[in-house]
Amino acid sequence: MVTIPAFLVVAVVLFGIGCVGVMISRNIIIMFMCVELMLNAANLALIAFSQALGKEDGHVMVFLVLTVAAAEAAVGLAMVIMIFRNRETINIDRFGILKW
């Protein structure tokens, strides 16, 4: 049986990797994937605490969060496609959002 601190360590590591990826990456798709990784790390921590308390509410909440994340991913990908069509690049250094 895996203990709760082990799950939390994995969640913190995943969140840290996502955070570093957002700060370092210049590619908007990679940044988007890192944000999703951070969200999944938070979901893992929520499930770990839910399991520790013996409640099923956390599992239901994670299911709802994943549903909203899927919709967010669809909207985010559509925005990235529109940016690529207008700017012909997904490198965030190449365009300023206020200079559209």
Backbone bond lengths (Angstrom), bond angles and torsions (degrees), N, CA, C in turn:
res aa  C-N    CA-C-N  psi(-1)  N-CA   C-N-CA  omega(-1)  CA-C   N-CA-C  phi
1 M - - - 1.448 - - 1.526 109.13 -
2 V 1.284 115.70 128.52 1.462 121.05 179.60 1.527 108.29 -82.26
3 T 1.313 116.08 136.51 1.462 120.27 -176.65 1.527 111.19 -84.38
4 I 1.317 114.92 163.73 1.461 121.50 -179.31 1.530 111.98 -62.84
5 P 1.342 120.06 -43.45 1.471 118.61 178.09 1.526 113.42 -59.62
6 A 1.322 117.74 -31.07 1.467 119.39 177.73 1.525 110.54 -65.30
7 F 1.330 116.72 -42.78 1.461 120.06 176.94 1.524 110.85 -63.26
8 L 1.322 116.60 -40.03 1.461 119.82 -179.06 1.522 111.79 -68.78
9 V 1.321 117.13 -35.24 1.469 120.07 176.17 1.523 109.85 -63.66
10 V 1.330 116.43 -44.25 1.470 119.93 178.24 1.526 110.00 -62.89
11 A 1.329 117.46 -41.05 1.461 120.81 179.39 1.527 111.31 -63.57
12 V 1.324 117.10 -42.04 1.470 120.53 179.31 1.525 110.66 -66.20
13 V 1.326 116.87 -40.58 1.471 120.20 178.72 1.528 110.23 -64.10
14 L 1.333 117.02 -45.04 1.464 119.84 178.51 1.524 111.35 -62.83
15 F 1.325 116.77 -41.42 1.461 120.07 178.76 1.525 110.72 -64.44
16 G 1.324 116.88 -40.20 1.466 120.77 177.96 1.517 112.25 -64.52
17 I 1.331 116.57 -42.15 1.467 120.10 177.45 1.519 110.17 -61.74
18 G 1.327 116.79 -42.74 1.458 120.24 178.07 1.515 112.22 -63.89
19 C 1.316 116.66 -40.81 1.466 121.42 179.99 1.528 111.04 -64.40
20 V 1.314 115.93 -45.55 1.466 120.24 178.26 1.526 110.12 -64.15
21 G 1.314 116.86 -39.87 1.462 120.47 178.98 1.514 112.67 -62.10
22 V 1.328 116.89 -39.69 1.468 120.21 178.23 1.522 110.58 -66.92
23 M 1.328 116.97 -39.49 1.465 120.04 -177.14 1.522 112.69 -74.40
24 I 1.312 118.00 -32.52 1.461 121.15 -174.25 1.525 112.67 -90.84
25 S 1.312 117.08 -38.29 1.462 120.84 -171.07 1.524 112.09 -69.88
26 R 1.299 116.09 144.58 1.457 122.51 174.72 1.527 110.70 -108.47
27 N 1.323 116.97 -4.24 1.456 122.14 179.93 1.524 108.09 -93.32
28 I 1.317 116.64 126.68 1.459 120.25 -173.99 1.527 112.20 -67.92
29 I 1.318 118.34 -29.88 1.467 120.79 178.28 1.526 110.21 -70.72
30 I 1.320 117.31 -41.50 1.462 120.68 177.24 1.529 110.06 -64.14
31 M 1.322 117.23 -39.95 1.458 120.44 177.26 1.525 110.76 -61.77
32 F 1.315 115.95 -41.65 1.460 121.05 179.15 1.530 110.95 -63.50
33 M 1.329 116.65 -41.28 1.465 120.58 177.81 1.525 111.13 -65.28
34 C 1.319 117.47 -36.71 1.468 120.80 178.91 1.524 111.32 -68.21
35 V 1.322 117.29 -36.35 1.466 120.09 175.72 1.529 109.99 -64.61
36 E 1.320 116.96 -40.02 1.466 120.39 176.61 1.529 110.70 -64.52
37 L 1.324 117.62 -36.80 1.463 121.10 176.94 1.526 110.49 -63.62
38 M 1.324 116.93 -40.14 1.457 120.86 177.43 1.529 111.03 -64.13
39 L 1.315 116.71 -39.70 1.462 120.71 177.81 1.527 111.06 -64.40
40 N 1.324 116.92 -41.00 1.461 120.18 178.38 1.526 111.88 -68.03
41 A 1.322 117.60 -31.96 1.464 120.44 175.19 1.527 110.33 -65.36
42 A 1.314 116.66 -41.06 1.466 119.77 176.66 1.527 110.84 -64.40
43 N 1.320 116.83 -38.22 1.465 120.35 176.78 1.522 111.34 -63.85
44 L 1.321 117.05 -39.76 1.462 120.70 178.27 1.527 110.86 -62.68
45 A 1.320 116.95 -42.27 1.464 120.30 177.74 1.527 110.76 -64.79
46 L 1.321 117.08 -39.32 1.460 120.69 178.50 1.524 111.28 -63.45
47 I 1.322 116.74 -41.79 1.467 120.15 177.87 1.525 110.53 -67.14
48 A 1.317 117.92 -38.00 1.470 120.45 178.79 1.523 110.80 -62.34
49 F 1.326 117.13 -45.28 1.461 119.64 178.78 1.524 111.47 -67.83
50 S 1.313 116.67 -37.43 1.458 120.23 177.50 1.522 111.13 -62.66
51 Q 1.309 116.45 -41.67 1.463 121.10 178.60 1.527 110.80 -66.94
52 A 1.324 116.96 -37.74 1.464 120.37 -179.89 1.523 111.50 -66.28
53 L 1.322 116.52 -35.94 1.458 120.24 -179.39 1.523 112.63 -85.01
54 G 1.326 116.83 -9.98 1.455 120.40 179.75 1.513 113.83 74.56
55 K 1.305 116.90 22.97 1.465 121.54 -179.83 1.524 109.24 -107.43
56 E 1.308 115.54 148.68 1.464 120.76 178.06 1.528 111.88 -96.87
57 D 1.310 117.57 -2.90 1.460 121.09 -178.59 1.523 111.88 -62.73
58 G 1.311 116.92 -36.43 1.461 120.56 179.82 1.514 112.47 -65.20
59 H 1.320 116.86 -35.95 1.460 120.73 178.88 1.526 110.72 -66.35
60 V 1.323 115.94 -41.17 1.466 120.27 177.99 1.521 109.90 -65.51
61 M 1.324 116.46 -41.36 1.462 120.48 179.62 1.522 111.11 -62.91
62 V 1.324 117.11 -40.95 1.465 120.46 178.39 1.520 110.31 -63.91
63 F 1.323 117.10 -38.99 1.464 120.06 177.32 1.524 110.73 -60.77
64 L 1.326 117.00 -42.58 1.462 120.40 178.03 1.531 111.40 -66.65
65 V 1.322 117.07 -39.96 1.465 120.77 178.77 1.526 110.21 -63.98
66 L 1.328 117.47 -41.13 1.464 120.30 178.33 1.524 111.54 -65.49
67 T 1.324 117.19 -34.56 1.462 120.63 176.85 1.525 110.59 -65.18
68 V 1.318 116.48 -45.37 1.467 120.36 177.82 1.526 110.21 -65.79
69 A 1.328 117.69 -36.75 1.467 121.19 179.02 1.523 111.16 -65.18
70 A 1.324 117.45 -34.64 1.464 119.85 177.18 1.527 110.46 -65.53
71 A 1.321 116.89 -41.99 1.464 120.04 176.48 1.522 110.61 -65.47
72 E 1.320 116.76 -40.02 1.463 120.91 177.56 1.526 111.00 -62.96
73 A 1.319 116.53 -39.47 1.463 120.12 179.05 1.520 110.92 -64.68
74 A 1.320 117.05 -39.37 1.464 120.05 178.82 1.525 111.05 -65.04
75 V 1.320 116.97 -44.62 1.468 120.49 179.21 1.526 110.50 -67.25
76 G 1.325 117.12 -41.95 1.463 120.68 178.80 1.514 112.54 -62.89
77 L 1.328 116.56 -41.79 1.462 119.68 178.33 1.523 110.98 -66.02
78 A 1.326 117.36 -37.87 1.466 120.20 176.38 1.527 110.74 -63.00
79 M 1.327 116.82 -39.10 1.464 119.82 177.78 1.522 111.25 -66.38
80 V 1.326 117.11 -40.11 1.466 120.61 178.17 1.521 110.18 -63.65
81 I 1.316 117.67 -40.58 1.469 120.93 178.65 1.525 110.27 -63.54
82 M 1.328 117.59 -41.66 1.467 120.13 178.88 1.529 111.27 -66.57
83 I 1.315 117.36 -39.09 1.465 120.29 176.54 1.520 110.03 -63.37
84 F 1.331 116.74 -42.26 1.463 119.86 179.78 1.523 111.03 -64.87
85 R 1.320 117.87 -38.83 1.469 120.52 178.98 1.523 111.72 -65.77
86 N 1.335 116.85 -37.11 1.462 120.01 -178.63 1.524 112.79 -80.90
87 R 1.318 117.26 -38.99 1.464 121.59 -173.83 1.523 114.34 -104.38
88 E 1.324 117.72 -16.54 1.464 124.31 -178.28 1.522 112.36 60.27
89 T 1.320 116.97 26.74 1.455 122.86 174.23 1.524 108.60 -156.02
90 I 1.328 115.28 154.25 1.461 119.56 174.17 1.525 110.54 -117.82
91 N 1.313 116.22 13.35 1.458 122.05 175.92 1.524 107.81 -81.65
92 I 1.327 117.42 122.83 1.459 119.40 -174.22 1.522 113.04 -73.61
93 D 1.319 117.63 -13.29 1.463 119.75 176.44 1.522 111.86 -75.76
94 R 1.311 117.25 -18.18 1.461 121.33 -174.92 1.521 114.29 -83.86
95 F 1.302 117.98 -13.05 1.456 118.29 -179.35 1.516 110.57 -142.76
96 G 1.318 114.49 149.58 1.459 121.57 174.51 1.518 108.04 -106.15
97 I 1.304 116.99 133.99 1.455 120.25 -174.60 1.527 111.52 -67.62
98 L 1.324 118.14 -28.00 1.456 120.39 -179.71 1.521 112.46 -83.71
99 K 1.320 117.70 -12.68 1.463 121.43 -179.62 1.525 110.06 -103.68
100 W 1.301 117.97 47.16 1.449 121.43 -176.57 1.499 108.99 -67.42
